[in-house]
């Protein structure tokens, strides 16, 4: 199974198990995009080939998600709580 299929399976399962949360999104594809964005953020964080000054900042991560419908619930406060 490829990484794409893994993320797709995760998003599908998340949507089935969290219908109240997912109902706030325009489509279930939003869950896939957020999951993929988190994977990319993690890759960026742990990749030794990326210079520290080029690593993704919180503002960069939020900017990357700007076009997603109803992403405003992911405020800086809630994202830094992790």
C-alpha positions in Angstrom: 0.0 0.0 0.0 1.4 3.4 -0.9 1.5 6.4 1.4 -1.3 8.0 -0.6 -3.6 5.0 0.0 -2.6 5.1 3.7 -3.6 8.7 4.1 -6.7 8.1 2.1 -7.7 5.2 4.4 -7.0 7.3 7.5 -9.1 10.2 6.2 -12.0 7.8 5.2 -11.9 6.2 8.7 -11.7 9.5 10.4 -14.8 10.7 8.5 -16.8 7.6 9.4 -15.9 7.9 13.1 -16.1 11.7 13.6 -19.2 12.7 11.7 -19.9 15.7 13.9 -16.4 17.2 13.4 -16.3 16.4 9.6 -19.7 18.1 9.1 -18.0 21.4 9.6 -15.9 20.9 6.4 -17.0 21.5 2.9 -16.0 17.9 2.0 -14.2 14.9 3.3 -11.2 15.8 1.2 -10.4 18.5 3.8 -9.5 15.7 6.2 -7.1 14.2 3.7 -5.5 17.5 3.0 -5.0 18.3 6.7 -3.5 14.8 7.3 -1.2 15.2 4.4 -0.1 18.6 5.7 0.7 17.2 9.1 2.8 14.5 7.4 4.7 17.1 5.4 5.2 19.2 8.6 6.6 16.1 10.4 8.9 15.3 7.5 10.2 18.9 7.4 10.8 18.8 11.2 12.8 15.6 11.1 14.7 15.8 7.8 18.3 16.5 8.5 18.9 17.8 4.9 16.7 20.9 5.6 18.7 23.7 7.1 17.2 25.1 10.4 16.6 28.5 8.8 14.5 26.8 6.1 12.3 24.7 8.4 8.6 25.4 8.3 7.3 27.8 10.9 3.8 27.8 12.3 2.9 30.8 10.2 4.1 28.9 7.1 2.0 25.8 8.0 -1.1 28.0 8.5 -0.5 29.8 5.2 -0.2 26.4 3.4 -3.7 25.5 4.7 -5.3 28.9 3.8 -7.9 28.0 1.1 -9.4 25.1 3.0 -13.0 25.8 3.9 -13.6 26.3 7.6 -10.0 26.0 8.6 -10.4 29.0 10.8 -11.1 26.7 13.7 -7.4 25.8 13.6 -6.2 28.9 15.3 -2.7 29.6 16.4 -3.7 28.9 20.0 -5.2 25.5 19.3 -2.3 24.5 17.0 0.4 25.5 19.5 -1.4 23.5 22.3 0.0 20.3 20.8 
